[in-house]
């Protein structure tokens, strides 16, 4: 009766080590991709919040004072500057030619990712209408 040696061979240990290394590499890549996605999402949410806040500030300006010159001075808030380094804001105000009692406000916030590539900007557009008073 011959007995087979018990235990693992060197080939089995090397194969198991290679499989473990491959699984660890995949986990690291997945973790890095998730972190990158979360960072991009945080940047987009900060830009959306800033665009909404800026739009609210512009909406409180009286109708007659809401001019292209007044919206040119719009700046990013401190929280957005911290969250989005190098971000830019552009605000356009146009009056509808067919609707003189309406003003279109467009807020665009742009920024770059870590590698310096531009990211699709956040755009928010709203219409502001002149208040109508009824005369007796």
Secondary structure, DSSP 8 states (H G I E B T S, - for coil): ------S--HHHHHHHHHHHHHHHHHHHHHHHHHHHHHHHHHHHHHHHHHHHHHHHHHHTS-GGG--HHHHHT----HHHHHHSTT-EEEEEEEE-SS-TTEEEEEEEEE-B-TTS-B---EEEEEEEE-------
